[in-house]
Amino acid sequence: SEIIVNQQPRQLYNLGDVINLPVIILSLPELSGTVNMDLICGTQSINFYKSDVYSSNGERKIESSLILKKSTIKELIGNCKIRIRLNDEPPVVTNNFKISNTMSVVKTSAQSEFNPGEDLFLQGNVLKENGNGANGFINVTLITENSSINYVDVINTGTFSVNLSLPKDMKTGAYLVKLFAYETDLDGTLTNNGFSDFNIIVKQVPTNLEIIFENQEIEPGTTMKVKAILHDQTGESMPSKVYLTIKNEDDKILEQLEKNTDEFLEFPTLYNEPPVTWKIVAASNKIMSESFFKIKAKEKVRVEIANKTIIIKNIGNVPYNNSVLVKVGIKSVPIDISLAVDETKKFLMSAPDGGYNIEVKTSEGDLVTGMVSLTGKQINVTEISERIIDFIRNPVVW
């Protein structure tokens, strides 16, 4: 008998393809027996065709085919051949060919840098090793710090297009994107598949500008310190330049400087600056922010003892209406003080002739002391005007 293979298998097949194998079997004077066809891959084989044949003229044509699906060929892939035999006669073996389950996945979209919250748009091609376009599914996995984002779409005639939204608070850095393309049998069994990895860069984007005061309420005469911190999409600070503007209660610009973020701007205030609220405006990377700080009200007087005179000046930033206790020797004399801002008043002390230890204590707890020689009939503290002082100092009077 003789077995003639009319058409040798192609050199390469993928799972899902069909191997057509037309053969002619000759045996004279008549043909009778069983034909077997086996797929052999490496050391493993399966029988995919078995049929009894008979021909009175000794010739039989057989149109056999093998569908390369998992349920039929199991795990047989790689370098293969088909063996054809009639009864127990020596078999005929086809040329070698390859059965593949691999596909190539190629990303064609070019964008590699994205802002957080932006759409990750991917396009690509998926070809089986036999050169045909795949029809299956593409699984996109974005590996993040603590988890992963998955998205599945279809592959249609070898092309895919995927649109995946990135989280708005995604941290800046490089991220791995995994592409897994695959086909399945009608029963859902995985057949051809392929992988591809690439990296994307998520950019650092400024989202918030925070204004920070060392103290948001300051006393007049002290220095206000303020800085701005630029935050990215995750709340982390990012270095940049920032314009800081100080405006008074009338929205007049008092100071405007460019600083580095996280660097303090220092602005000294006058000791008699009224208790008001001023505004800070910060601008960086097209983000603006504003905040306010307050100059506190401060009641404060400065006391001096000059000979027989007590000099009291309002060095606060609000009118001073309070009492001051003057102690002459062992006697205390309270005096009521009413001073406008920066106003000064003088008080003349008198007492029976002698030297006295003088203590002046303010309501704020400040204490000024001195040793003074006084004259007079009794201990007394009297407010005097500048005109009276000039009069007393005039030699004519003496």
Secondary structure, 3 states (H helix, E strand, C coil): CEEEECCCCCCEEECCCEEEEEEEEECCCCEEEEEEEEEEECCEEEEEEEEEEEECCCEEEEEEEEECCHHHHCCCCEEEEEEEEECCCCCEECCCEEEECEEEEEECCCCCEECCCCEEEEEEEEEECCCCECCEEEEEEEECCCCEEEEEEEEECCEEEEEEECCCCCCCEEEEEEEEEEEECCCCCEEEEEEEEEEEEECCCEEEEEEEECCCEECCCCEEEEEEEEEECCCCECCCEEEEEEECCCCCEEEEEEEECCCCEEEECCCCCCCCEEEEEEEECCEEEEEEEEECCCCCEEEEEECCEEEEEECCCCCEEEEEEEEECCEEEEEEEEECCCCEEEEEEECCCEEEEEEEEECCCCEEEEEEEECCCCCEEEEECHHHHHHHHCCCCC
